[in-house]
Structure formats: C-alpha cells, structure tokens
Amino acid sequence: MANIYLIRHGQASFGANNYDNLSSLGHSQARHLGEYFNLRLIQPSHVICGNMTRHQQTRDACLSTLSPPLLHESLQISTPWNEFDHENVIAVYRPDLATPDAMKYYLQQQASPTRAFIELFSQAIEQWQQQSNSANDNSNYNESWQHFTQRVNQGLQQLIEQTNDNDTVFVFTSGGVISAAMMQILTVPEGQFFNINKQLVNCGVTQLQLKRQRLSLITLNEHSFFDGSQRHLHSLI
C-alpha cells in the first residue's frame, strides 16, 4: 500500500502583476509544512511537482526543512499537475477585469473583497463549465473545462502506474487540480467543484492511499498544523 500526499502550493501573489510567485507568507507556510512532516516522520520516496513557479517554490521550501535531505533523482516535473489558468477564466467572464490593476481596483470598491472575489470566481467557473459542456465556441479559453479534467485524470493514471507498493509520494500542485482529482476519485458531480476548491487551504494536505491500483481518500485538506500558535499561517487565497 502506497501513501500519496497532494499538497496545495503556499500563498501566491494575489493582486500582483505576477500571481505565480509565492508571497513571504507562502514561503513560511511551506517551511512549516516540512517541519510537520518531520514531526510525523514522513519522508517521501518520490516527489512530483507541476512546472509552475509557485509549485516548485513550495516544493523547495518544504523539502529544505526535511531531514535527511532528498536525492535529486527523486524529483519529477509533471505538467498534468499544473493549475488551470484562473486569470483567463475570469477574463472571459469579465473582460473588464482582465488585468491585475483592474481586479485590484474592483476589489477595493467592495465591502468584503474576499467575499466579492469568491463570488466572482464561482460565476466565472460556472460559465467555463457550461460552455465546455455545450456546442458553443470555447476559443476564448486557453483550456476548456473538459480538457482540464482530462488532464487531471491523466495525472492520476500516471501516478497509479508509476507508484510502487510502500512508496510515499509528495505531489506539489494547486487547489483546482486537487478539487478535480477529488471529483474523479469520489465520483462527485462537477457542480460541486467550486465548493471543494474554495475550502482548500494554502499548503493544505490531501492524503490518498493506493492499493491494488485503486486510489482511496484518507484525509482532505488537512491543515491542523496551522492551528494554535501557527494560526497566523492559515490562508485560503
């Protein structure tokens, strides 16, 4: 039986010109996650990572606190674990919010910026899903919803094929990918995708077990290591 840990990246640079870069909080979250794995005596035999900057920064910060250090050969880049382009999905839904400056100004005008963004993002994802499931032209999207979910399924299948009994695998990825993976593993309707996604904490851990070529969910969005004195490390966006 193998254990697989899907790890959401640390807090990225929301509102900045380049989202794909960890904030200082994101680096702290990832380092603390490594300390948590040390405390539980969890050492990966294999590490997989999307090729986005925030994935690799989270991986490097987390693994830097593990003991003993990992061999370089144990690290793998795998593009099926990349996040969908959330900025593009929002821009298709609201072209007036296509730039970081426009989004920042819009949120500054809202009574609750976080709530306003969640509502906006939910509506944008719903449109993305609906258009992908219809005969409408999806050319404005960099990636259709159907292609995204197929890509995540490809990542899961590769994981099953490459993982051996008694392996411990870390996968550094994003919230959308973890949510889509949960939909497929648990046979959850796609309408629940955003309800899963919006609850995933930065550097939260979702544990899977692989037995007889079948994936089972053990824990979803584990983040108790951000409780108590570490509460300041808790973030969603």
RANORQUI-V942292 format. One record per backbone hydrogen bond with DSSP energy under -0.5 kcal/mol. NH is the residue of the N-H (numbers start at 1). CO is the residue of the C=O. Records with the same first field share a line. If there is no record, write none. Layout:
NH=CO  CO
//
This chain:
2=210
3=167
4=208
5=169
6=4  206
7=5  171
8=6  204
9=173
13=19  21
14=12
16=13
19=17
21=19
23=11
27=23
28=24
29=25
30=26
31=27
32=28
33=29
34=30
35=31
36=32
37=33
38=34
39=35
40=36
41=38
42=37
43=41
45=168
46=168
47=74
48=170
49=76
50=172
56=52
57=53
58=54
59=55
60=56
61=57
62=58
63=59
64=60
65=62
66=63
74=71
75=72
76=47
78=49
81=78
82=79
86=84
89=85
90=86
91=87
92=88
93=89
94=90
97=94
98=95
103=99
104=100
105=101
106=102
107=103
108=104
109=105  106
110=107
116=112
117=113
118=114
119=115
120=116
121=117
122=118
123=119
124=120
125=121
126=122
127=123
128=124
129=125
130=126
131=127
132=128
133=129
134=131
141=138
145=128
148=144
149=145
150=146
151=147
152=148
153=149
154=150
155=151
156=152
157=153
158=154
159=155
160=156
161=157
162=158
163=159
167=164
169=3
170=46
171=5
172=48
173=7  171
178=174
179=175
180=176
181=177
182=178
183=179
184=180
185=181
186=182
187=183
188=183
192=189
193=190
196=192
197=193
198=194
199=196
200=197
202=235
203=9
204=201
205=222
206=6
207=205  219
208=4
209=216
210=2
211=209  214
214=211
216=209
218=207
219=207
222=205
226=223
227=224
230=227
231=228
233=230
234=231
//
